[in-house]
C-alpha cells in the first residue's frame, strides 16, 4: 500500500510538471500595442490594437456622484478605431445585455440604460444585519465580444466608482 501511494504521488507530480511545461511554451498570437488574442480577455483599459489593425475601445460612464436608493443612468460606449468592420458586437454585464450589431471603421455606438443603487436598509434585508453598501459605490465594467474576419475577440471595459452623498 505504501509503495502504491508513493507511485501515485510521483505520477501526479509528473503530470503537473508536464502540464506546466506545456503551458509555458505556448505563445499567444503576435500582438502589437495590445493584449487581445482570439477568445481571450483583453484588459488594456478596454482597448485592443493588433497587427490586423483591430482597434476597439469599450468605455463605461455614469454620474459623478449619487445617493442610496437612486436610479442612475449608465452609458456603454464602443468605438472602432480600426480599418475593418467589427461584427456581432455584444456587450454584457451582471445586469445588462446589448447587441451593438456591426460597427464600421471610425464609428462609435452607445447604449444607455438605468440601474438602481440600493439602500443600506435593503442591503441588510437581503444579506443580513452586518451588510453594508460600499461608498464609493463600485460598478464593474462590461464585457465586449466581437468578430473580425471570422475571428472572435473579447475585451473588458473600465469600472467606475460613484461617491454616495
C-alpha positions in Angstrom: 0.0 0.0 0.0 2.8 2.4 0.9 4.5 1.8 -2.5 1.3 2.4 -4.4 0.8 5.7 -2.6 4.3 6.9 -3.5 3.9 5.8 -7.1 0.6 7.8 -7.3 2.3 10.9 -5.9 5.1 10.6 -8.4 2.6 10.2 -11.3 0.7 13.3 -10.1 4.0 15.3 -9.8 5.0 14.3 -13.3 1.6 15.3 -14.7 1.7 18.7 -13.0 5.2 19.4 -14.3 4.3 18.2 -17.8 1.2 20.5 -18.0 3.2 23.4 -16.5 5.9 23.0 -19.1 3.3 22.8 -21.9 1.6 26.0 -20.8 5.0 27.8 -20.5 5.9 27.1 -24.1 2.6 28.2 -25.6 2.8 31.6 -27.2 -0.2 33.9 -28.0 -0.9 35.4 -31.4 1.6 38.1 -32.3 0.1 41.3 -30.9 1.3 44.9 -31.2 0.3 47.5 -28.6 -2.4 45.3 -27.1 -3.2 42.2 -25.3 -6.1 40.6 -27.1 -5.8 37.1 -28.6 -8.5 35.0 -30.1 -11.1 34.1 -27.4 -9.2 35.7 -24.6 -9.9 38.7 -22.4 -8.0 41.9 -23.2 -7.8 44.3 -20.2 -5.7 47.1 -21.7 -8.2 49.7 -20.4 -10.9 48.2 -22.7 -8.8 48.6 -25.8 -7.1 46.2 -28.2 -4.9 47.1 -31.1 -3.2 44.3 -33.0 -1.4 43.8 -36.4 -4.7 43.4 -38.3 -5.4 47.0 -37.1 -8.2 45.9 -34.8 -8.5 48.8 -32.5 -11.6 48.8 -30.3 -12.4 50.6 -27.1 -15.1 49.9 -24.6 -15.8 52.7 -22.0 -18.3 52.7 -19.1 -19.5 56.1 -17.8 -22.0 57.3 -15.2 -22.8 60.1 -12.8 -20.0 61.8 -10.8 -22.0 61.2 -7.6 -25.3 59.9 -6.4 -27.1 58.7 -3.3 -28.5 55.5 -1.9 -31.9 54.5 -3.3 -31.4 56.4 -6.6 -31.8 55.3 -10.1 -28.8 56.3 -12.2 -28.0 56.3 -15.9 -25.0 54.4 -17.3 -23.6 54.5 -20.8 -21.6 51.9 -22.7 -19.5 53.5 -25.5 -17.9 51.3 -28.1 -15.5 52.8 -30.7 -14.0 51.1 -33.7 -10.7 52.9 -34.4 -9.5 50.1 -36.7 -9.7 49.9 -40.5 -12.2 47.0 -40.8 -15.8 46.3 -39.6 -16.3 44.6 -36.3 -19.3 42.3 -36.3 -21.6 40.6 -33.8 -20.6 43.2 -31.2 -22.2 42.3 -27.9 -21.9 44.0 -24.5 -22.9 42.3 -21.3 -22.6 42.8 -17.5 -24.2 41.3 -14.5 -27.5 43.3 -15.1 -27.5 44.2 -18.7 -27.0 42.9 -22.3 -27.0 44.8 -25.5 -26.3 43.8 -29.1 -24.5 46.6 -30.9 -24.6 44.8 -34.3 -21.8 45.8 -36.7 -19.6 48.8 -36.1 -17.7 50.2 -39.1 -14.2 51.8 -39.1 -14.3 55.1 -37.3 -17.8 54.6 -35.9 -18.9 54.8 -32.2 -22.1 53.3 -30.8 -23.5 53.8 -27.4 -26.1 52.0 -25.2 -27.7 53.9 -22.3 -29.7 52.3 -19.5 -30.8 52.8 -15.9 -29.7 50.9 -12.8 -30.6 51.2 -9.2 -28.3 51.9 -6.2 -29.7 50.1 -3.3 -30.2 51.5 0.2 -28.4 50.3 3.3 -31.7 49.0 4.7 -32.4 47.0 1.5 -28.9 45.5 1.7 -29.4 44.5 5.3 -32.8 42.9 4.5 -31.2 40.9 1.6 -27.8 40.0 3.2 -28.1 40.3 7.0 -27.8 42.9 9.7 -24.0 43.3 9.2 -24.2 44.0 5.5 -23.3 47.5 4.3 -23.2 49.4 1.0 -19.8 50.5 -0.3 -19.0 54.1 -0.6 -17.9 54.9 -3.3 -20.4 52.5 -5.0 -18.4 50.3 -7.4 -19.9 49.4 -10.8 -17.8 46.8 -12.6 -17.2 47.2 -16.3 -18.9 45.4 -19.1 -17.6 42.6 -21.3 -17.5 43.2 -25.0 -17.3 40.4 -27.6 -17.0 40.8 -31.3 -15.7 39.2 -34.5 -13.2 40.4 -37.1 -13.0 38.4 -40.3 -14.4 35.4 -38.5 -12.1 35.6 -35.6 -13.7 36.1 -32.2 -12.3 38.6 -29.7 -13.3 39.9 -26.3 -12.3 42.8 -24.0 -13.4 44.3 -20.7 -14.3 48.0 -20.2 -13.3 50.1 -17.2 -15.1 50.1 -13.9 -16.4 53.2 -12.2 -16.7 54.4 -8.6 -19.6 56.6 -7.7 -19.3 58.6 -4.5 -22.6 58.5 -2.4 -23.7 61.7 -0.8 
